[in-house]
């Protein structure tokens, strides 16, 4: 072999080795998860567990969790994902219905009765149909469904509440969005759209008279410091999705998808278990903090919800067959 040929061959080998080294040292893919949940809530804890598991797997993914709307404001995460500015979020059924109105029935008051029914809906054929529709029409992959809790009414000043009429005039903080505001109408309040991080101060100053959330979130956000009463309206058994932008998902390797997908399902279920256990004790804890916790007859609230949705133009867009399937699940 001539000197020149040896030089060329050696240069090619060196270049190939350099490319190989650079490929193996590539920076991991950044996966940022934005959520409005407080840092101490079970949703954030589940996401932190998810991040720890994926990061420890060493498959080239770096997951970070950004709670309390510190990265993107509540309600802006889905558009950010669709623009490619965010990788993952905890998406609600309300955010889905803004782009797929037919799925708005998941936002109906008193659609589901308990956690077991929620699981049957979202881990069965109905859930499969929802995931396909969201992927096809929104460009978002749903990786898991988490139980956010059963939503209850929480107000600053005590009053006797037997029917929705007893809540008339209450300025109730609701997340922004037409179907959230419609939900507020079903239990008789005046709904006020507001982001979660603003709620504590709004309650403290009287900007709003109340808020509604699962009791575990109420407790985590310390709303017991600025409210006096809980009314157990149980108006929504609420799911929330662990979701990722489809373009991001499609670029992941088979191994990366497996690790991330399995971690999402595991974290969602462990978060469910923790929340369900806490729900058994949180009423006693909140009573111990001085709050009145009132159990009521739900029949007048269910009847009012039926009346509100019967005349709503939003509800007329819902998939009636899908609604019936969910109710019967």
Residue frames relative to the residue before (quaternion, step in Angstrom):
aa qw qx qy qz dx dy dz
X 1.0000 0.0000 0.0000 0.0000 0.00 0.00 0.00
X 0.4356 -0.7033 0.4931 0.2691 3.59 -0.86 0.95
X 0.6624 -0.5030 0.3780 0.4066 3.52 -1.32 0.36
X 0.6517 0.5235 -0.3178 0.4475 3.57 0.98 -0.89
X 0.6614 0.5049 -0.3166 0.4553 3.59 0.96 -0.91
X 0.6355 0.5207 -0.3333 0.4625 3.59 1.02 -0.81
X 0.6419 0.5348 -0.3241 0.4436 3.59 1.01 -0.79
X 0.6698 0.4983 -0.2939 0.4655 3.58 0.93 -0.96
X 0.6556 0.5155 -0.3090 0.4571 3.57 0.92 -0.93
X 0.6638 0.5014 -0.2987 0.4677 3.57 0.95 -0.86
X 0.6445 0.5245 -0.3239 0.4524 3.59 1.01 -0.78
X 0.6431 0.5152 -0.3199 0.4678 3.58 1.00 -0.83
X 0.6559 0.5123 -0.3127 0.4578 3.58 0.93 -0.90
X 0.6451 0.5189 -0.3183 0.4618 3.57 0.99 -0.82
X 0.6545 0.5178 -0.3101 0.4553 3.58 0.99 -0.87
X 0.6504 0.5138 -0.3166 0.4612 3.57 0.98 -0.86
X 0.6461 0.5183 -0.3123 0.4651 3.57 0.98 -0.87
X 0.6427 0.5313 -0.3188 0.4505 3.56 1.06 -0.80
X 0.6420 0.5139 -0.3144 0.4742 3.56 1.01 -0.85
X 0.6476 0.5295 -0.3172 0.4468 3.55 0.97 -0.90
X 0.6633 0.5029 -0.3085 0.4604 3.55 0.96 -0.91
X 0.6505 0.5123 -0.3220 0.4590 3.57 0.98 -0.86
X 0.6462 0.5310 -0.3251 0.4414 3.60 1.00 -0.82
X 0.6937 0.4744 -0.2877 0.4593 3.56 0.94 -0.84
X 0.7166 0.4277 -0.2429 0.4946 3.57 1.20 -0.48
X 0.2944 0.7813 -0.5050 0.2188 3.58 1.24 0.34
X 0.5393 -0.6128 0.4676 0.3391 3.53 -1.11 0.68
X 0.5216 -0.6387 0.4526 0.3394 3.62 -1.01 0.70
X 0.5478 -0.5884 0.4799 0.3513 3.55 -1.23 0.46
X 0.3375 -0.7568 0.5283 0.1848 3.57 -0.75 1.05
X 0.0478 -0.7720 0.6338 -0.0067 3.57 -0.88 1.03
X 0.0500 -0.8035 0.5932 -0.0070 3.59 -0.33 1.26
X 0.1679 -0.7802 0.5982 0.0725 3.55 -0.90 1.01
X 0.1376 -0.7904 0.5950 0.0482 3.57 -0.69 1.14
X 0.0858 0.7883 -0.6046 0.0757 3.57 -0.98 0.90
X 0.4396 -0.6807 0.5184 0.2732 3.57 -1.19 0.56
X 0.4727 0.6983 -0.4358 0.3147 3.61 1.23 -0.23
X 0.5220 -0.6195 0.4760 0.3422 3.60 -1.05 0.68
X 0.6426 -0.5519 0.3617 0.3894 3.61 -1.13 0.54
X 0.7255 0.4489 -0.2509 0.4574 3.59 1.03 -0.72
X 0.5260 0.6415 -0.4230 0.3645 3.62 1.22 -0.08
X 0.6389 -0.5614 0.3777 0.3662 3.54 -1.22 0.55
X 0.5788 0.5703 -0.3813 0.4408 3.60 1.11 -0.52
X 0.6793 0.4690 -0.2927 0.4826 3.60 0.84 -0.93
X 0.6326 0.5280 -0.3343 0.4575 3.59 0.99 -0.79
X 0.6426 0.5145 -0.3205 0.4686 3.58 1.02 -0.79
X 0.6544 0.5064 -0.3109 0.4676 3.57 0.98 -0.82
X 0.6295 0.5261 -0.3334 0.4646 3.59 1.03 -0.74
X 0.6403 0.5091 -0.3200 0.4780 3.58 1.04 -0.77
X 0.6088 0.5510 -0.3294 0.4661 3.56 1.07 -0.81
X 0.6777 0.4987 -0.2899 0.4561 3.57 0.84 -1.02
X 0.6590 0.5188 -0.3145 0.4445 3.57 0.90 -0.91
X 0.6704 0.5042 -0.3028 0.4523 3.58 0.94 -0.88
X 0.6816 0.4778 -0.2968 0.4680 3.59 0.88 -0.90
X 0.6636 0.5092 -0.3146 0.4487 3.58 0.89 -0.86
X 0.6702 0.5019 -0.2955 0.4601 3.58 1.04 -0.78
X 0.5885 0.6114 -0.3626 0.3852 3.59 1.19 -0.50
X 0.2886 -0.8090 0.4750 0.1915 3.58 1.21 -0.42
X 0.4228 0.7119 -0.4622 0.3175 3.57 0.96 0.85
X 0.6603 -0.5389 0.3083 0.4224 3.58 1.19 0.42
X 0.5902 0.5204 -0.3845 0.4827 3.57 1.18 0.58
X 0.1057 -0.7718 0.6251 0.0503 3.57 -1.03 0.84
X 0.0868 -0.8318 0.5482 -0.0099 3.56 -0.25 1.32
X 0.0171 -0.7756 0.6310 -0.0005 3.56 -0.98 0.92
X 0.2796 -0.7623 0.5689 0.1308 3.57 -1.12 0.79
X 0.0962 -0.7997 0.5926 0.0040 3.56 -0.90 1.00
X 0.1013 -0.8459 0.5228 0.0289 3.61 0.07 1.31
X 0.8100 0.3336 -0.2128 0.4327 3.54 -1.42 -0.04
X 0.5855 -0.6232 0.3571 0.3759 3.60 1.06 0.77
X 0.2993 0.7847 -0.4957 0.2213 3.60 1.05 0.69
X 0.7083 0.4158 -0.2632 0.5061 3.60 1.17 -0.42
X 0.7701 -0.0217 0.0376 0.6365 3.58 0.96 -0.96
X 0.5184 -0.6408 0.4639 0.3247 3.58 -1.01 0.76
X 0.6151 -0.5461 0.4195 0.3839 3.53 -1.19 0.60
X 0.7700 0.3121 -0.2553 0.4944 3.56 -0.82 1.01
X 0.7019 0.4407 -0.2765 0.4864 3.60 1.21 -0.28
X 0.4857 0.7060 -0.4252 0.2914 3.59 1.25 -0.22
X 0.6676 0.5186 -0.3228 0.4256 3.60 0.86 -0.92
X 0.6607 0.4685 -0.3300 0.4848 3.66 0.84 -0.78
X 0.6212 0.5395 -0.3464 0.4506 3.60 1.04 -0.70
X 0.6338 0.5097 -0.3257 0.4821 3.59 1.01 -0.76
X 0.6959 0.4831 -0.2818 0.4504 3.57 0.89 -0.91
X 0.6559 0.4716 -0.3074 0.5029 3.59 1.22 -0.42
X 0.5053 -0.6527 0.4226 0.3743 3.57 1.23 -0.28
X 0.5166 0.6607 -0.4026 0.3667 3.59 1.25 0.29
X 0.7612 0.1953 -0.1112 0.6083 3.59 1.30 -0.18
X 0.4073 -0.7391 0.4868 0.2256 3.56 -1.05 0.76
X 0.8298 0.0048 0.0557 0.5553 3.62 0.74 -1.04
X 0.0063 0.7765 -0.6298 -0.0193 3.56 -1.30 0.41
X 0.4397 -0.6187 0.5574 0.3363 3.53 -1.37 -0.12
X 0.1076 -0.8559 0.5058 -0.0018 3.54 0.14 1.37
X 0.3176 -0.7482 0.5544 0.1789 3.56 -1.02 0.85
X 0.6350 -0.5099 0.4176 0.4030 3.53 -1.32 0.25
X 0.5872 0.5741 -0.3630 0.4403 3.58 1.18 -0.54
X 0.6535 0.5000 -0.3133 0.4740 3.59 1.00 -0.76
X 0.6200 0.5321 -0.3409 0.4651 3.58 1.06 -0.69
X 0.7004 0.4939 -0.2897 0.4262 3.59 0.81 -0.96
X 0.5434 0.6037 -0.4102 0.4147 3.59 1.17 -0.36
X 0.7618 0.3152 -0.1790 0.5369 3.59 1.15 -0.59
X 0.7494 0.1934 -0.1469 0.6160 3.59 1.24 -0.39
X 0.2078 -0.8416 0.4835 0.1218 3.61 0.30 1.22
X 0.5795 0.6103 -0.3767 0.3871 3.59 1.11 -0.61
X 0.6945 0.4627 -0.2675 0.4818 3.59 1.18 -0.58
X 0.3799 0.7605 -0.4546 0.2657 3.57 1.26 0.19
X 0.5286 0.6490 -0.4181 0.3529 3.59 1.16 -0.33
X 0.5654 0.5902 -0.3910 0.4232 3.60 1.19 -0.34
X 0.6580 0.4992 -0.2990 0.4779 3.58 1.27 -0.30
X 0.4598 0.7086 -0.4328 0.3148 3.57 1.27 0.01
X 0.4918 -0.6304 0.5138 0.3110 3.56 -1.00 0.83
X 0.8579 0.1119 -0.1175 0.4876 3.55 -1.07 0.87
X 0.2755 0.7520 -0.5442 0.2500 3.58 1.03 0.74
X 0.7909 0.1882 -0.0662 0.5785 3.58 0.86 -1.05
X 0.3889 -0.7540 0.4877 0.2059 3.55 -1.06 0.71
X 0.8194 -0.0448 0.0619 0.5681 3.61 1.06 -0.64
X 0.7387 -0.4203 0.3014 0.4321 3.55 -1.36 0.08
X 0.6465 0.5380 -0.3379 0.4223 3.60 0.89 -0.86
X 0.6501 0.4931 -0.3209 0.4809 3.58 1.01 -0.73
X 0.5986 0.5555 -0.3547 0.4553 3.58 1.03 -0.75
X 0.6685 0.5001 -0.2988 0.4623 3.58 0.89 -0.94
X 0.6431 0.5239 -0.3300 0.4507 3.59 0.92 -0.85
X 0.6633 0.5116 -0.3047 0.4532 3.57 0.99 -0.83
X 0.8156 0.3487 -0.1653 0.4311 3.57 0.61 -1.11
X 0.6932 0.4034 -0.3058 0.5131 3.60 1.22 -0.06
X 0.6427 0.5115 -0.3194 0.4725 3.58 1.29 0.11
X 0.8151 -0.2654 0.1905 0.4784 3.58 -1.26 -0.39
X 0.6125 0.5421 -0.3629 0.4465 3.61 1.02 -0.69
X 0.6599 0.5054 -0.3012 0.4674 3.57 0.94 -0.89
X 0.6170 0.5409 -0.3403 0.4592 3.59 1.04 -0.76
X 0.6582 0.5091 -0.3049 0.4633 3.58 0.95 -0.89
X 0.6381 0.5235 -0.3238 0.4627 3.59 1.00 -0.83
X 0.6689 0.5076 -0.3111 0.4451 3.59 0.84 -0.94
X 0.6548 0.5037 -0.3154 0.4669 3.59 0.96 -0.82
X 0.6617 0.5122 -0.3103 0.4511 3.57 0.89 -0.90
X 0.6704 0.4956 -0.2969 0.4655 3.59 0.93 -0.91
X 0.6459 0.5091 -0.3243 0.4674 3.60 0.99 -0.77
X 0.7067 0.4775 -0.2671 0.4486 3.58 0.87 -0.98
X 0.7978 0.3548 -0.1591 0.4608 3.58 0.85 -1.00
X 0.7709 0.3299 -0.1811 0.5138 3.59 1.14 -0.52
X 0.3859 -0.7275 0.4837 0.2965 3.59 1.20 -0.35
X 0.5805 0.5500 -0.3654 0.4765 3.55 1.16 0.71
X 0.2606 -0.7578 0.5818 0.1388 3.56 -0.97 0.94
X 0.2570 -0.7313 0.6135 0.1511 3.57 -0.90 0.98
X 0.1993 -0.8209 0.5301 0.0737 3.57 -0.62 1.17
X 0.7927 -0.0658 0.0557 0.6035 3.60 1.16 -0.52
X 0.2791 -0.7280 0.5988 0.1831 3.55 -1.31 0.38
X 0.1476 -0.7967 0.5852 0.0336 3.57 -0.82 1.09
X 0.4250 -0.6783 0.5406 0.2591 3.57 -1.11 0.73
X 0.2359 -0.7977 0.5420 0.1194 3.57 -0.44 1.22
X 0.6367 -0.5188 0.3292 0.4659 3.57 1.22 -0.40
X 0.4999 -0.6097 0.5142 0.3377 3.54 -1.36 -0.02
X 0.3618 -0.7848 0.4696 0.1808 3.55 -0.56 1.21
X 0.0831 -0.7888 0.6089 -0.0122 3.54 -1.03 0.98
X 0.4965 -0.6453 0.4933 0.3062 3.59 -1.25 0.47
X 0.0569 -0.7879 0.6124 -0.0311 3.56 -1.02 0.96
X 0.0097 -0.8372 0.5448 -0.0473 3.62 -0.57 1.16
X 0.6228 -0.5989 0.3907 0.3175 3.51 -1.30 0.61
X 0.8081 0.1691 -0.0611 0.5609 3.58 0.96 -0.85
X 0.5212 -0.6727 0.4343 0.2953 3.55 -0.93 0.92
X 0.1123 0.7569 -0.6403 0.0671 3.52 -1.18 0.73
X 0.5298 -0.6031 0.4814 0.3519 3.55 -1.23 0.39
X 0.0209 -0.8092 0.5860 -0.0370 3.58 -0.66 1.11
X 0.0218 0.8018 -0.5938 0.0642 3.53 -0.60 1.22
X 0.7856 0.1023 -0.0208 0.6099 3.57 1.16 -0.72
X 0.6788 -0.4687 0.3512 0.4430 3.62 -1.22 0.18
X 0.5820 0.5929 -0.3774 0.4089 3.61 1.08 -0.58
X 0.6304 0.5497 -0.3310 0.4368 3.59 1.14 -0.57
X 0.6796 0.4454 -0.2853 0.5084 3.59 1.26 -0.22
X 0.3559 0.7443 -0.4916 0.2787 3.60 1.27 0.14
X 0.7926 0.2935 -0.2381 0.4784 3.55 -0.97 0.91
X 0.5307 0.6102 -0.4140 0.4179 3.59 1.26 -0.20
X 0.2752 -0.7313 0.6015 0.1662 3.59 -0.82 1.03
X 0.0637 -0.8434 0.5322 -0.0366 3.53 -0.20 1.35
X 0.3899 -0.7020 0.5427 0.2462 3.56 -0.73 1.03
X 0.0250 0.7593 -0.6495 0.0297 3.53 -1.00 0.95
X 0.5539 -0.5497 0.4733 0.4088 3.61 -1.13 0.39
X 0.5773 -0.6014 0.4188 0.3602 3.58 -1.13 0.58
X 0.5440 0.6005 -0.4705 0.3495 3.55 -1.17 0.64
X 0.5780 -0.6468 0.3702 0.3326 3.58 -0.89 0.90
X 0.7070 0.4521 -0.2930 0.4581 3.62 0.91 -0.76
X 0.5538 0.5519 -0.3946 0.4827 3.59 1.22 -0.32
X 0.6735 0.4882 -0.2951 0.4701 3.57 0.91 -0.93
X 0.6196 0.5288 -0.3326 0.4753 3.57 1.09 -0.70
X 0.6098 0.5473 -0.3406 0.4611 3.57 1.04 -0.76
X 0.6382 0.5366 -0.3227 0.4479 3.57 0.98 -0.83
X 0.6315 0.5461 -0.3304 0.4403 3.56 1.02 -0.76
X 0.6187 0.5782 -0.3586 0.3927 3.61 1.04 -0.65
X 0.7623 0.2886 -0.2250 0.5338 3.62 1.09 -0.41
X 0.7046 -0.5912 0.2250 0.3217 3.51 1.11 0.86
X 0.5698 0.6286 -0.3754 0.3731 3.61 1.24 -0.07
X 0.4577 -0.5856 0.5616 0.3635 3.51 -1.42 -0.10
X 0.2519 -0.8152 0.4995 0.1502 3.62 -0.24 1.20
X 0.1191 -0.7774 0.6169 0.0306 3.58 -1.00 0.96
X 0.3164 -0.7672 0.5172 0.2095 3.65 -0.48 1.09
X 0.1696 0.7810 -0.5776 0.1666 3.57 -0.87 0.98
X 0.4795 -0.6658 0.4944 0.2868 3.59 -1.04 0.76
X 0.6462 -0.5717 0.3562 0.3588 3.55 -1.10 0.72
X 0.6763 0.5046 -0.3364 0.4182 3.68 0.78 -0.78
X 0.6667 0.5133 -0.3028 0.4476 3.62 1.19 -0.40
X 0.5293 0.7102 -0.3821 0.2638 3.56 1.22 -0.48
X 0.6313 0.5575 -0.3549 0.4060 3.61 0.85 -0.89
X 0.7031 0.4561 -0.2715 0.4732 3.57 0.78 -1.02
X 0.6322 0.5375 -0.3335 0.4475 3.59 1.02 -0.77
X 0.6464 0.4908 -0.3129 0.4933 3.58 1.05 -0.71
X 0.6580 0.5326 -0.3106 0.4323 3.56 0.93 -0.90
X 0.7506 0.3952 -0.2058 0.4879 3.58 0.96 -0.88
X 0.4999 -0.6656 0.4237 0.3572 3.59 1.22 -0.27
X 0.3234 0.7379 -0.5202 0.2835 3.58 1.19 0.36
X 0.7486 0.0856 -0.0844 0.6520 3.55 1.20 -0.62
X 0.4595 -0.6972 0.4907 0.2491 3.55 -1.24 0.55
X 0.8204 -0.0172 0.0350 0.5705 3.55 1.20 -0.33
X 0.1789 -0.7419 0.6312 0.1384 3.52 -1.36 0.02
X 0.2107 -0.7576 0.5965 0.1608 3.58 -1.25 0.26
X 0.1756 0.7571 -0.6012 0.1857 3.53 -0.92 1.04
X 0.6036 -0.4792 0.4454 0.4557 3.57 -1.22 0.05
X 0.5884 -0.6168 0.3881 0.3503 3.60 -1.01 0.75
X 0.6080 0.5557 -0.3644 0.4344 3.58 1.07 -0.61
X 0.6642 0.4744 -0.3021 0.4925 3.60 1.06 -0.73
X 0.5844 0.5613 -0.3555 0.4659 3.59 1.07 -0.76
X 0.6849 0.4880 -0.2772 0.4646 3.56 0.90 -0.96
X 0.6721 0.5049 -0.2987 0.4517 3.58 0.90 -0.93
X 0.7129 0.4395 -0.2448 0.4884 3.58 1.06 -0.77
X 0.4049 -0.7548 0.4306 0.2845 3.60 1.34 0.02
X 0.2312 0.7882 -0.5331 0.2029 3.56 1.05 0.76
X 0.5180 0.6349 -0.4157 0.3947 3.59 1.22 -0.27
X 0.5963 0.5749 -0.3604 0.4290 3.60 1.20 -0.35
X 0.7953 0.2817 -0.1169 0.5239 3.58 1.14 -0.59
X 0.6932 0.3806 -0.2902 0.5389 3.61 1.22 0.41
X 0.3639 -0.7629 0.5062 0.1713 3.57 -1.27 0.41
X 0.8264 0.1741 -0.0337 0.5344 3.58 1.09 -0.61
X 0.1505 -0.7360 0.6529 0.0967 3.51 -1.25 0.68
X 0.1306 -0.7572 0.6361 0.0709 3.54 -0.99 0.91
X 0.3267 -0.7885 0.4943 0.1650 3.56 -0.52 1.20
X 0.0161 -0.8350 0.5462 -0.0639 3.53 0.36 1.35
X 0.1478 -0.8335 0.5201 0.1137 3.62 1.21 -0.51
X 0.2253 0.8484 -0.4593 0.1360 3.55 1.07 0.75
X 0.8123 0.0864 -0.0681 0.5728 3.60 1.19 -0.25
X 0.2033 -0.7015 0.6715 0.1247 3.52 -1.02 0.96
X 0.0972 -0.8996 0.4256 -0.0099 3.54 0.01 1.33
X 0.2263 -0.7394 0.6179 0.1425 3.55 -1.00 0.91
X 0.0673 -0.7456 0.6547 0.1043 3.53 -1.33 0.27
X 0.3712 -0.7644 0.4938 0.1850 3.57 -0.95 0.90
X 0.2788 -0.6494 0.6686 0.2313 3.53 -1.26 0.59
X 0.0788 0.8400 -0.5231 0.1209 3.58 -0.37 1.21
X 0.1637 -0.7758 0.6063 0.0614 3.53 -1.26 0.56
X 0.5720 -0.5859 0.4447 0.3629 3.58 -1.11 0.63
X 0.5216 -0.6728 0.4245 0.3083 3.59 -0.82 0.97
X 0.6343 0.5153 -0.3646 0.4464 3.66 0.90 -0.68
X 0.6330 0.5065 -0.3317 0.4825 3.61 1.04 -0.71
X 0.6610 0.5211 -0.2989 0.4497 3.56 0.88 -0.98
X 0.6851 0.5084 -0.2891 0.4343 3.57 0.87 -0.96
X 0.6661 0.5034 -0.3053 0.4579 3.60 1.15 -0.51
X 0.5573 0.6115 -0.3972 0.3972 3.59 1.21 -0.26
X 0.5182 -0.6139 0.4928 0.3341 3.54 -1.20 0.54
X 0.6824 -0.4685 0.3588 0.4314 3.55 -1.30 0.26
X 0.6623 0.5071 -0.3021 0.4614 3.57 0.97 -0.84
X 0.6517 0.5131 -0.3133 0.4624 3.58 0.97 -0.85
X 0.6379 0.5166 -0.3252 0.4695 3.59 0.99 -0.82
X 0.6517 0.5277 -0.3149 0.4446 3.56 0.94 -0.88
X 0.6880 0.4840 -0.2845 0.4598 3.57 0.85 -0.98
X 0.6924 0.4687 -0.2820 0.4705 3.59 0.86 -0.95
X 0.6683 0.5118 -0.3076 0.4435 3.59 0.87 -0.91
X 0.6828 0.4772 -0.2890 0.4718 3.58 0.88 -0.91
X 0.6353 0.5235 -0.3298 0.4622 3.59 1.04 -0.74
X 0.6275 0.5350 -0.3349 0.4558 3.59 1.04 -0.73
X 0.6709 0.4894 -0.2983 0.4705 3.59 0.86 -0.95
X 0.6628 0.5101 -0.3044 0.4559 3.59 0.90 -0.91
X 0.6827 0.4851 -0.2917 0.4621 3.58 0.88 -0.94
X 0.6360 0.5325 -0.3362 0.4461 3.58 0.96 -0.83
X 0.6952 0.4677 -0.2850 0.4655 3.59 0.88 -0.89
X 0.6465 0.4982 -0.3377 0.4688 3.62 0.97 -0.72
X 0.6248 0.5229 -0.3277 0.4782 3.57 1.12 -0.68
X 0.6019 0.5521 -0.3434 0.4636 3.56 1.09 -0.74
X 0.6779 0.5059 -0.2965 0.4435 3.56 0.82 -1.04
X 0.6605 0.5080 -0.3064 0.4602 3.56 0.96 -0.88
X 0.6737 0.4920 -0.2993 0.4631 3.58 0.95 -0.85
X 0.6435 0.5217 -0.3258 0.4556 3.58 0.95 -0.82
X 0.6496 0.4993 -0.3172 0.4776 3.58 1.00 -0.78
X 0.6604 0.5069 -0.3086 0.4601 3.58 0.98 -0.82
X 0.6153 0.5664 -0.3532 0.4193 3.59 1.02 -0.75
X 0.6157 0.5580 -0.3466 0.4352 3.57 1.15 -0.57
X 0.7739 0.3555 -0.1688 0.4961 3.57 1.12 -0.65
X 0.5689 0.6629 -0.3818 0.3018 3.58 1.14 -0.58
X 0.5948 0.5622 -0.3816 0.4296 3.63 1.02 -0.62
X 0.6541 0.5004 -0.3074 0.4767 3.57 0.93 -0.88
X 0.6488 0.5251 -0.3137 0.4527 3.57 0.99 -0.85
X 0.6857 0.4808 -0.2881 0.4644 3.57 0.92 -0.88
X 0.6038 0.5263 -0.3535 0.4833 3.58 1.08 -0.65
X 0.6456 0.5298 -0.3098 0.4544 3.56 1.05 -0.78
X 0.6643 0.4723 -0.2945 0.4990 3.56 1.22 -0.45
X 0.6571 -0.5668 0.2871 0.4056 3.57 1.27 0.21
X 0.5276 0.6355 -0.4236 0.3719 3.61 1.21 0.04
X 0.3899 -0.6496 0.5953 0.2679 3.52 -1.22 0.63
X 0.0827 -0.7856 0.6128 0.0223 3.59 -0.89 0.95
X 0.0901 -0.8483 0.5215 -0.0167 3.55 -0.31 1.33
X 0.2319 -0.7304 0.6299 0.1265 3.54 -0.91 1.02
X 0.0753 -0.8292 0.5535 -0.0182 3.58 -0.77 1.04
X 0.5635 -0.5366 0.4939 0.3881 3.53 -1.36 0.15
X 0.2985 -0.8031 0.4928 0.1518 3.60 -0.55 1.14
X 0.4529 0.7232 -0.4446 0.2723 3.62 1.18 -0.29
X 0.6770 0.4725 -0.3294 0.4581 3.68 0.82 -0.78
X 0.6466 0.5138 -0.3197 0.4644 3.59 1.10 -0.64
X 0.6352 0.5084 -0.3263 0.4812 3.58 1.00 -0.75
X 0.6538 0.5141 -0.3100 0.4606 3.58 0.98 -0.85
X 0.6577 0.4979 -0.3145 0.4697 3.57 0.97 -0.81
X 0.6099 0.5409 -0.3492 0.4621 3.58 1.05 -0.72
X 0.6328 0.5300 -0.3321 0.4565 3.59 0.94 -0.84
X 0.6665 0.5014 -0.3028 0.4612 3.60 0.96 -0.87
X 0.6566 0.5186 -0.3135 0.4489 3.58 0.90 -0.91
X 0.7177 0.4457 -0.2675 0.4633 3.59 0.81 -0.97
X 0.5924 0.5910 -0.3659 0.4073 3.60 1.09 -0.63
X 0.7675 0.3382 -0.1907 0.5101 3.60 1.06 -0.68
X 0.5233 0.6637 -0.3968 0.3580 3.59 1.27 0.05
X 0.4266 -0.6888 0.5239 0.2630 3.58 -0.93 0.88
X 0.5892 0.5640 -0.3718 0.4433 3.59 1.13 -0.57
X 0.6800 0.5022 -0.2924 0.4471 3.57 0.88 -0.95
X 0.6016 0.5741 -0.3623 0.4210 3.58 1.12 -0.55
X 0.6428 0.5229 -0.3244 0.4561 3.61 1.23 -0.37
X 0.5316 0.6715 -0.3943 0.3332 3.58 1.23 -0.33
X 0.5095 -0.6033 0.5213 0.3237 3.53 -1.29 0.52
X 0.3135 -0.7949 0.4920 0.1666 3.58 -0.20 1.30
X 0.6391 0.5187 -0.3268 0.4645 3.59 1.04 -0.73
X 0.6455 0.5225 -0.3118 0.4616 3.55 0.99 -0.82
X 0.6209 0.5434 -0.3290 0.4593 3.55 1.03 -0.85
X 0.6798 0.4852 -0.2941 0.4648 3.59 0.86 -0.93
X 0.6195 0.5373 -0.3449 0.4566 3.61 1.01 -0.76
X 0.6701 0.5000 -0.2999 0.4594 3.58 0.94 -0.91
X 0.6657 0.5151 -0.3079 0.4435 3.57 0.92 -0.91
X 0.7264 0.4349 -0.2326 0.4787 3.58 1.07 -0.74
X 0.4676 0.7116 -0.4320 0.2972 3.61 1.26 -0.23
